[in-house]
């Protein structure tokens, strides 16, 4: 439809203010636009057959395809839904397509004199496969119809488009990469949510440490980089860049509290006097706000104060040290969740009997399932379900491997504790303090117990079981990694991300004994004891298993979650982070990782941030990461027991030969 214009050059008010054929001025843009990720945006459709374009009223037309089908081609919604994927392919993937679909977003640069210079960014949807000539035509068409005073940059929507543009000069098609825009964002959602609480702004780690003991559940903690041992509070604010896959944000997700990057917090706090003030903190994908409250809110103790998580009874009987590949998921009550899941991963890779297509068989209205898309991702278009199941298992086995190693059962932890009357006495005092809710003495009792565990001799039976589990590795002085595997983690309502220890620099029997003690002792750290106590997990039922593995040097290490952490309703994307070396570099916040989103339905991927290196990874490495992302999605079908939509959190290594090893598979912040 073409609307009438009044004397201001703007369309008359109407239910649908979509404009066809008009040149785009900044006032018209603002009239039609919505807001996404904090920036005004406008959907556009170029009709090549009619040599015109449509500027969509964002409030009325949230989807390009719906508008084209119903408003331009005269289809009914039922007709579109009946063949939606084929229609989408015709408008997003056909090389000779009639329509070019995109989004214009408004941004600004700061000039040397402090003023702001607005500019527009044009991009397609993330699954669009436009070749270079179409991208150039799209930019040229829009450039000719946008106010000439506004710079117009093309943003490649995926790695394929970046490759297509590489042979086209920037003089012909000025461009900007998504990571460049992302890195300049003032406010970024990490975990959506709303909280009313007292803002506590710490400008240094020392400032935080001096006040950490006073922090309570009604506080909103703000600082450049939140420490992994931050207590359970009402909200997090990061004033410097971080990743949604850091330990602190996984905790925020598991706790259901808002978390965001707010680069201008210092300015806002000084201007509005918010430090120590009661505020309403709201984090959404497209906006992050801090609003001072006129009076302290009427606070109710949070729901988790009434939470009572019950553990299955741990099995402490005659359970031997076991090779990881012999474990299954049901063994978590004897060896801990991490060890059991790695054993289950071995089973999936070795037996190839698991159905890894379940995620794609679920209805995604109006689609009955996503099997056609899975067939495309596996290079098997038109294949029957049985064939897809076999190819999915084959793809996973070809792409990843599970770590070799051994698992120490809870029984050894129990024997160690029982060997020392002093330890038993200390545990008794801690249990009494927890029963009485004597929070003022819990920390000191926990620390005393940890120190005592480090000095307690290892019983001969336990020492023999440990050293006898990896004799060949001890004999050649191989570097070992010793990881925690508790029964009090990866639970609904209690992820425990980052609260237990792992030791990655172990050589020889003496260091191995010390590392095992350290892992066991981390079950009694003040923070882990407090967090478990807050959700009603009994110390009596809590045990620690241990995983011992040979150290694997890695070119890259990282974490992926089989969802988009800031948009859980997004069923397409897997979020993947990586950096040189160990996955711990990603989750502990010591470096800013590379961040990617990979579409496991239509295909393709895009770079969100390039991290501390300032440069993207090579194209062949990103292609390998795309294969890993798909494997993560396939494994989700097996490991998400109750609901195939429950996301996984996977830690991985890429060795020098390009092989991926998965070192942890667990539920993501459920």
N, C-alpha and C positions, 0 to 999 in steps of 0.2 A: 504494500500500500504506500501511496505517496501522500503525505500530510500537507495541509495548507500552512503557510507561514504568515505570521503577523509582521508588524513593522519593525520588530526587534530582530528579525531574522531567525527566531526560534519557533518551533512548531506550536500550534495551538494545543492547549491542554486536552488530552484524550486518554481513554483507557489504555490504548497502545500508541506510544509515541514514536514507533519505528519510522525511520526516514529512508527513502530510496532515492539514490541519484544525487543527493546534495553534496556539496563540498563540506568538509569538516572543519569547523572553527572550534576554538577552545570552549566558548560558551555552550555550543551544541554538544560537545563531548561531555561536559559536566552535566547537562540536562539528561542525557541518556545513560550515563555510566552507573555502575555499581562500584563496590569496593572489594578487592581481593588481596590478601596478604598485605593489607595496609595501603594499597595503591588503587586509585580510581582506574577502572577498566571498562572497555566497550567491546562487544562482540560484533564482528563484521563478516559479511558474506559477499564475495565478488562473483558475479554471474558473467562468465566469459562469453556465453552465447548472446547475452543482451548488452554486453559492454557497459555494465552498471554495477553499483554495489548497494548493499543494504546495511544500514546502521541500526542494530537491534536495540530495542528498549530492554535493558538488562532485567528489569523487574518482571517483564512479561515473558521473555524468551530466554530461559536459562540454557537451552541446548540448541546449537546450530542445526543439527540434523532434523530436529522436530520442526524448526522454522522452515527449512528448505522443503521438507516433505509436505507439510500441511499448508503453508502460506504461498509457496512458489509453485509446487508441482501439483497441488490440489489433492493430495492423498489424505485418507482418514488416519487417525491415530492407530486404529486397529490394523489397517493395511501396513503401516510402518512397523508396528510391533511384530507382525507376522514374519517379516523378513528383515529384521533390524540389522543383523550383522552384514548381510549382503549389501544393504543400503549404505551402511557405514563404510564398507570397503569401496563403494563407488565414489564416495565423497572425500575419503581420507587417503586412499591408496591407489586408485586408478591413475595411470600416468597421463591419460587424455581426459581427465575429469572436467566437467562443466563448471563446477564451483570451487572456489578457493576460500577456505574457512580460516579465520584467525581472530586474534584478540589484540586490541590496542590498549596499552597501559601507560599511564602518565607518571613520569618521574621528574626529579630535578637534581641539578648539579649546583654546587656552591661556587659562585664566581669569586675572584680575588678580592673584590670589594665587599664580600659578605652577602651579596644579593643572591637569589636563587634563579637559575635558568631552567625553565621547564623543557622537557623533551619527551617524545613518544617512542614506545617500543612496540614493534609488531612481531607477533609470534603465532605459530599454528598450534593445534593441540599436540600433546606429547607423542601420540601414536601416528601422526601424519608422516607419510613417506614422500613428500614432495621432492622431486629431483632439482638439481641446481637451476635449470632454466625456468621451472615453475616458481621457485623461490625468488628469482630475480624479477620475473614478471609480476609476482604478487607485490613485491616491494615497490616496483616502478608504478604500478597501478595506484596503490595507496598514496605514494609520494605525490602523485599528480593531483590528488583530491584532498590533501590536507594543507591547512594553513602553512604557507611557505616559511613563516617565521619560526615554526616548530621543527627542530631537528627530528628525523625519523630514523631509528635504528632497527635492524632486523635481528631478532634473537633466535638462533637455532633451537628448536624444541627438543632435539634429541641428538645423539652422537652421529646418526646417519646423516642428518642435515648438516652438521658441522663438517663432515667429510665432503658432502656435495658442494658446500660453499668454499672449500679450500682452494678450488681452482678459479674462483671468481674474485676479482680484486675488490678491496674495500672501498675503492673510489666509486665503483659501480653499485655496490651494495654495502653501505655502512652497516656495521653490526656490533653487537655486544653479546657476551656470553652470559648464561644464567648465573654462573658463579660470581661474576663481577657485580651483578645486581644484588645477589644474595649477600655478598660480603659487605655491601654498603647499607644494608637495611638497618634502621635505627632500632626497630623492635621486631623480635621473631618469636613466634610461638614454639615452645618445646613440648609442653603438655597442657592441653586445654583444661580449664576449670575456673572456679570462682571461689574466693575466700575473703572473709572479713577478719582482720587481725591487726596486730601492732607491727608496723614496719621497723625492722632492726637492720640498719645499714652499716656494714663494716667495711672500712676502706683499706684494711690490711689484715693479713692472717693473724698477726699478733693481737690486733683489736678483737678479732673474733675469739681467739683462744681465751682471752681474759674474761669474756662474757658468756662463753659456751655453756657453762654449768647453769646459768640462769635462764636459758632459753626454754620456752614451754610450748604447749600444743597450740596456743593462740598467736604465736609469733610468725611473721613473714620475714625470712632471712634473705638479705640482699648483700652480695659481695661479688668481686670479680670472678672468682672460681670457687664454688662451694666445695668444701672438703668431703671426702667419702664418709667420714664419721659424723656428719651432721645429724642431729637428733630429729625425731619425728615432730614436725611443726606444721603450720597451716599453709605455707607456700614458700617457693623459692624464687629469687630474682637473681639472674646472672648479669653483671654489668660488662662482661667481656664474652667473646665468642666461645661457644662450646658446641657439643653435638647432642642430639636427642638420644644417642646410645651410650652416653656416659653413665657411670654407676648412679650418680645423683639423680639423673632424669629417669632412669629405670625405677629408682625408688619413688620418685614423684608420681610416675605412672601407676606403680603398684599401690601407692597410698591414696591415689585419686586427688592429688593436690595440684594447683596451678604452678607452672614453671615457664619462664620466658627469658629471653635475652632482652635487656632494656639498656641500650648503650647511653641513653641520655638521662639515666636515673640521677646522676649527680646534679645536673642542671635542674631537674624537676624537684629534687629534694630541697635544694637551696632556695628555689623560687617559691615553693609552697610550704616549706617547713615540715616536711613529712617524716623526718627521722624521729622515730619514737611515737609517731602519730598513729591513730587508728584509721585504717584505710579499707576500701573495697578494691580488691585486686582481681581483675577479670582478664583471662587469657583465652583468646579465640584464634582460629587460624588466620583471620583477616584483621584482627585488632588486639592490642594489649593496652589496658588502661589501669591507672592507679588513681583512685578518687578519695580525697580526704573525707572522713565521716564527721558530721557535726557533733556527734557524741559517741562514746564507746558503745558498741553494739551489745545487745543482750546475748551473751555467749552461752551456748550449751556445749557440754562436753561432747566431743566428736563420737561418731558411731563406733569407731574402733576401740574406744574405751570399754565398750560392752562386748567386744569381740572375744570369742573363745574358740581358738583353733585347737582341735583335737588331733593328735598324731596316732597313726596306727602303732600298735605295740611293737617295739623293736625286737628282732629275733637275735638273741645272744647265745644260742646253743652252740653246738659243735660245728661252727661255720669256718671253713678253711680260708686261707689266702687264695684268691681265685684270679686266673687270667681274665682280663677284661672281655675277651671274645667269648668266654663261657657264660657270661652273665646275661640275664634278660631283665626286662622292665620290672617284673615281679620281685626281683632281688633287692629292691630299694630298701626294704625293711631290715636287711642285713648288712648292706654295703653303702647305702646312701643313694640319693637320686642321681647325682652326676655319674657315678660309676655304673649304675644300672642302665641309664640312658645310653652310655657309650657301648655297653654290652648289647643293648637292643640295636644300636646302629650297626655293629658288626653283623648281627643276625640279618638285618635288612640287606646289607651289601653282599653277604655270603649266600644266603638262601634264595634271594630274589623272588620270594613268594608273597611279599606284602603288596597290597593294592595301594599304589601311590597316586591314583587318579581321583580319589574321593573328593578332593577340593573342587575339581573341575566338573564333577557330576551333579553338584548342587544347583538347584534353580536360582537364576539371577534374573528375576522378572524384568522385561518380558521374555528373557531367554529361558528355555527349559534347562539348559546346562551350558558349560563352557568347553565341551569336548571338541568342538570344531577348532577352537582356538588352541587347545592343547595339541591337537593333531598338527597344526601349523608349527607350533613351537618345537615339536619333536621331528619335524620333517616328514610327517606321515599323513598328508592330507587325504581325507576320506577313509582312513583306516577304521576298522571296527574296534569296539571297546577292548576286546581281548588283546588285540594287537597293540593298542595304546598302553595297556597295563604292562605288557612285556617290554615295550620300548621305554617306558618310564623307568622301570627297574634297571634296564640296561644303561640308560643315560646317567642315573645316579651312580651306579657302580663304576662307570667309566670316568666320572668327574671327580669323585671324592673317595677318600679312604678313612677308616677309623684308626685311632692310635692304638698301638700295642702297649701293653703294660699290665700291671697287676692291681688288684683292689684288696686293701686290708679291711677286714670286717669290723663291725662294731664290737665284736667279742674281744678283740685285742685292746681296744680303748677301755672296755670295762675291766679287763684283767689288770691293766696298768693302774687305773683308779683304785681298784680293790687292793693293790699291793702296798699301799701307803696309808697307815692310820692317820697321818697328818692330813693327807688329801681328803680322806673320808670325813674327818672332823671339820675341815674347811668347807666342804660341800654341804655338810649338815647346817653350818652357820648361815651359809648363803640361802639355803632352802628356807630356813626359819625367817630370815630377813624378807624374802620374797612373799612368804605367807602373811607376814605382818605388814607388807607394803612399806617397809622401812627403807625408802629410797635413798635416804641420806647416807646409809652405810653400804649400799649394794656395790658401788664403784670400788671402794677400798677393799671389800671382801673379794671381789672378782680379781682385782689386781694382785692381791696376796696369793690367791689360788694359781694364777698364771705363773707368778714367780716360782711358786713351789713346784709346779709341774715341770718347769725347765730344769730344776735341780734334783728331781726325784730320779733315782736310778731306774733303768729299764729292766723289768724282770727278765730272767734268762729265757723263759719260754717265749715271751713276746719278742725279745731281741732275735732269737733264732728264727722265729717265723718271718720277721721283717727281712733280715739279711739273707735268709734262705730263699726269699721270693725272687731276688734279682742277682744271683751269684755271679753270673757272667758279666753283668754291667759293673758290679763292684770290683771284679777282678781286673778289668781293663780301664778302670778309673773313668768310665763314661760319665758325662754330665747328666744328672737326673733332674726331673721336675716332680715335685711332690705337691699334690693338689688336695683340697678339701672335698669331702662328699658326705654331707650331713643328711639326716632325715628331717631336719628343721629348715628347709629351704625349698624354693620352687613350689610353694603351696598356694592354693587360692587365698588371696588376701595377705600373703607373706612371701615375697620373692627372695629376700635376704641378699640381694645383689651387693657384692663387695664387702660383706661383713665378716666373712671367714677368710683365713689366710691360705695362700699358696706360696711355695718356695721354689724358685726356678734356677738356683745356682748351687746344686748339691753334688758333691763328689766324695766318694768313700763312705765307709760304714758309720764313722763318727758323725759326719755331717748329715747322713741319712737319719740317724737316730734323733739328732737335734731338730731336723726339719719335721719329722713325724710328731715330736712333742709340740712343736710350734703350731702345727695344724690342729692337733687335739686341744691345745690351750686356747686357740682362737674361739672355741665354743664357749669359753668362759670370759671373753673380753667384756668389759663393762657395757659397751654399746650393744653387743649381741645379746647379752643377758637382759638388758632393759627392753630392747625391741621385742624379744620373745615374750617377756613378761607383760608388755602392753597388750598383746593379743591373746594372752592366756595359754601360751605354750608352756607346759610343765617341764621343769628342769629334769625331773625323774625320767621323762620319756625321750630326752634329747641325747643323741649320740653322734659321734663323728667317725665316718669311714675315711680312708685315705687312698688316693690313687698315686701309684709310682710309675713314671714313664721315662723313657730315654728322651733327652732333650733333642728337639729337631730344629736346627737353624732354619730361618725362614727369611725370604726376601720381603714378603709382605705378611702382615697379620691383621686380622680384623674381626668385625662383628657384623652380622646381618640379622634383621628381624623381618619376619614375613608379613609385614604390614607397613603402612605409612604411619609413624608414631603420632603425627599431628592430625591425621585424618583417618581414624579407625574404620570409617565406612568405606574407604577406598579399598576395593577388593582386588585391584589390579597390581599394585606396586609392592615391591620389596625394597626396604631401605638398607643400604650396605655402606659400611665405613671401613677404612683401612689406613694403615701407615706402615712404615718400614719396621720390620721386626715383629714383636709380640703383640697379640690382641690387647694385652694389658695397657699398652700405650694409648689405645683408643678409649678404653673405659675409665681409666683413672685420671684423664684430663691433663696428662703431662704434655701432650702434643695435640694440635688440631688436626684431625684426620681428613683424608679425602672422603667426601660424602656423595653417594650416588642413589638415584631411584631407578629401579629396573621394572619395566612393565612385563609381567608374566602372563598377560592375557593376549594383547595385540602385539607385543614385542617391542623392542627398543629400550633405550636407557638414556638418562641425562645426568650431567654433573650438577650437583647442588653446591659444593664447595671444594676447593682444592687444598684446603688446610694450610699447615705451616710451611709447606714446600713452595707454595705460590705457583705451582705448575701442575697441569693435569697429567695423569698417567698415560702411557702410550696406548694407541688404539687397540692393539692386540691384547694388551692386559685388560682393558675395559671389556673387550669381547669375552675374555675368559671369566671375568667377574659376572657378566650377564648369564653365562652358563651356570655359575655357582648360585646365582639368585634363583634361577628356575629349579635347581636341585633343592634349594631350601624350601621352595613352595611345594615340591613333590613330597619331601619328607614330612611336611606339615600334615599331609593326609594320613600319615601313619602315627605320628607322635601326639597329635591333638586328640586325646582319647574321647572326650565328651562331645566336642564340636569341631568339625574340620575347619571352622573359621578361627579357632583359637590360634593366635600367632606363636611362632617359635622364636627363640633367641639362640643364635648359633655363633660360637666362636671358632675361628678357623685360621689356618696357616697356609701360605703358598710357598712351597719349597723351591730351591733353585731350579729344579726340573720342571716347574710349572704345575706340580701336583698339589691338590688341595687336601689338607688333613683337617678334619673336624675334631676339635678338642673339647667341645662342650655343646650339648643340645638340651635345651630346657624350655619350659613355657615362658612366654614373654609377659611379665608384669600383669598377671591376671588378677 
